[in-house]
Amino acid sequence: FQTIFVRRSDTRATCDAGLHRTGHCANLSSALMQNPDFSEIVILICKEDRRFDRKAYEFVRLGLDYAVKELRKKDSARAERSRHVAGPELLEGLKTYALDQYGPLAKTVLNAWGVKRCRDFGDIVFNLIEYNVFSKTENDRREDFADIYDFDEAFVKPFQPSKRSRGAASTEAFGAA
């Protein structure tokens, strides 16, 4: 998935991301005049699909940027080939970004925005694709976001204390005395 959103104020915009959905690059001067900014598009999406808070859309947009940067760090040659991120790669990037931004509150924050499982991220991504904010390849599908990880495992477990057997803990406590 790629961000293809163009801000009205960006007069030097180019169509290097391409418009996979339509198969060609739109006339940018008319696109700049007709495209509302991201927040306006999200308001429209939220009127049609009330499941997710507007903040969830902003999070996914920023999380995509984060995922792309992280993938480029790991594979610099990839940066020259493509800016595309597959669904599972995006989910891993969103998980890391959520943990980085919200720590032990990540699951609580995401749930407050209506995001309760990986599939919800996929629905947000595809809502953004329908409004031409993100683009996709012919291989990208909603199913790419199905159950890649469990939210409790991803966002709660890393912050829980490690469990030790009872015998080991009491032996250590008495052994020190």
ABEGO torsion letter per residue (X at the ends): XBBABBBAABAABBAAAEBAAAGBBBBAAAAAAABBBAAAAAAAAAAABAABBAAAAAAAAAAAAAAAAAAAAABAAAAAABABBBAAAAAAAAAAAAAAAAEAAAAAAAAAAGBABAAAAAAAAAAAAAAGABBBBAABBAAAABGABBAAAAAAAAABBBBBBAAAAAAAAAAAX
